[in-house]
Amino acid sequence: MTPNDEFLRAFFSVSLPPSEFRHRDHLRLAWLAVRRHGAGAAEEVVTAGIQRFAEHNIYGPLYHDTMTRFWVRLVAHAVSDRPEIASFEEFLAAY
């Protein structure tokens, strides 16, 4: 299992500690979802996942659907603009 697979497993099983899900991790989740599912499906996967994660960790009132969708769309646009970027670290460095 790759580190990205482990991250996704921990996130979607809500076993990832909230302290390990910062802004960078939101972007990583969006990047992985866009790369694996495409832009449209990624938006639904990420918004549902973050909302569930927030509610599970008593941060439900802090979840912001519009902001989440904005970031997924922005990441999707960047991925479509530079599809040759193969790793999240390269993606961060490029943007």
C-alpha positions in Angstrom: 0.0 0.0 0.0 1.4 3.4 -1.0 1.5 6.4 1.4 -1.3 8.0 -0.6 -3.4 4.8 -0.3 -2.8 4.8 3.5 -3.7 8.5 3.7 -7.0 7.9 1.9 -7.8 4.8 3.9 -7.2 6.6 7.2 -9.2 9.7 6.0 -12.2 7.8 4.7 -12.3 5.4 7.6 -12.2 8.5 9.9 -9.2 7.1 11.7 -6.9 9.9 10.7 -6.4 12.2 13.7 -7.8 15.7 13.0 -4.4 17.1 13.9 -3.1 15.3 10.8 -5.6 16.9 8.4 -4.5 20.5 7.8 -4.9 22.7 4.7 -2.1 20.9 2.9 -3.9 17.6 3.5 -7.2 19.0 2.1 -5.3 19.9 -1.1 -3.7 16.4 -1.1 -7.1 14.8 -0.8 -8.4 17.0 -3.7 -5.4 16.2 -5.9 -5.7 12.5 -5.3 -9.4 12.5 -5.9 -9.1 14.5 -9.1 -6.3 12.2 -10.4 -8.2 9.0 -9.5 -11.9 10.0 -10.3 -11.8 13.0 -12.6 -13.0 16.5 -11.7 -16.7 16.0 -11.4 -16.7 12.8 -9.3 -13.8 14.2 -7.3 -15.9 17.1 -6.2 -18.5 14.8 -4.8 -16.0 12.4 -3.2 -14.1 15.2 -1.5 -17.1 17.2 -0.3 -18.9 14.2 1.2 -15.6 12.9 2.7 -14.6 16.2 4.4 -18.2 16.8 5.6 -18.2 13.3 7.2 -14.7 13.7 8.6 -15.7 17.1 10.1 -18.9 15.8 11.7 -17.1 12.7 13.1 -14.5 14.9 14.7 -17.1 17.5 16.1 -16.0 20.1 13.5 -19.2 19.8 11.5 -20.2 23.4 12.0 -16.8 24.5 10.5 -17.4 22.6 7.2 -17.9 25.0 4.3 -19.3 23.4 1.2 -18.7 26.3 -1.1 -15.1 26.6 -0.1 -14.5 22.9 -0.4 -16.0 22.8 -3.9 -13.9 25.9 -4.9 -10.7 24.2 -3.8 -11.5 21.0 -5.6 -12.3 22.9 -8.8 -9.1 24.9 -8.5 -7.1 21.8 -8.1 -8.9 20.1 -11.0 -8.1 23.1 -13.2 -4.5 23.0 -12.2 -4.3 19.2 -12.9 -5.9 19.6 -16.3 -3.4 22.5 -17.0 -0.4 20.4 -16.1 -1.3 16.7 -16.4 2.4 15.7 -16.6 2.8 16.4 -12.9 3.1 13.0 -11.3 3.4 13.6 -7.6 1.7 15.8 -5.0 5.0 17.3 -4.0 5.6 18.4 -7.6 2.1 19.8 -7.8 2.7 21.9 -4.7 6.0 23.1 -6.0 4.5 24.1 -9.4 1.6 26.0 -7.8 
